[in-house]
Amino acid sequence: MDDTTNTGSSNTDADVTAGTKDGLGAADRDVVYMFGRRPSAQSPYPFNERQFARLLILRSRLEGAPSMEDRAAA
């Protein structure tokens, strides 16, 4: 048996960083995932109409509630 190494496919630093933006090669192709359309009153998908109404009520209650800083100041 020969103790020769395979030099045909060398993995140098130049090979790794050739197609990368940051030099590390990690997460260069990340894109924000878009889940269809935003729900609206006309098309509340992925929720049914009852769930969408409850979410709107919850959001309005959370936005209307005083924050912890406001409570501390009062």
MODELLER restraints for C-alpha pairs under 7 A, 6 or more apart:
rsr = mdl.restraints
at = mdl.atoms
rsr.add(forms.Gaussian(group=physical.xy_distance, feature=features.Distance(at['CA:17:A'], at['CA:23:A']), mean=4.97, stdev=0.5))
rsr.add(forms.Gaussian(group=physical.xy_distance, feature=features.Distance(at['CA:17:A'], at['CA:24:A']), mean=6.64, stdev=0.5))
rsr.add(forms.Gaussian(group=physical.xy_distance, feature=features.Distance(at['CA:17:A'], at['CA:25:A']), mean=6.74, stdev=0.5))
rsr.add(forms.Gaussian(group=physical.xy_distance, feature=features.Distance(at['CA:20:A'], at['CA:28:A']), mean=6.64, stdev=0.5))
rsr.add(forms.Gaussian(group=physical.xy_distance, feature=features.Distance(at['CA:21:A'], at['CA:28:A']), mean=6.43, stdev=0.5))
rsr.add(forms.Gaussian(group=physical.xy_distance, feature=features.Distance(at['CA:39:A'], at['CA:45:A']), mean=5.71, stdev=0.5))
rsr.add(forms.Gaussian(group=physical.xy_distance, feature=features.Distance(at['CA:44:A'], at['CA:52:A']), mean=6.21, stdev=0.5))
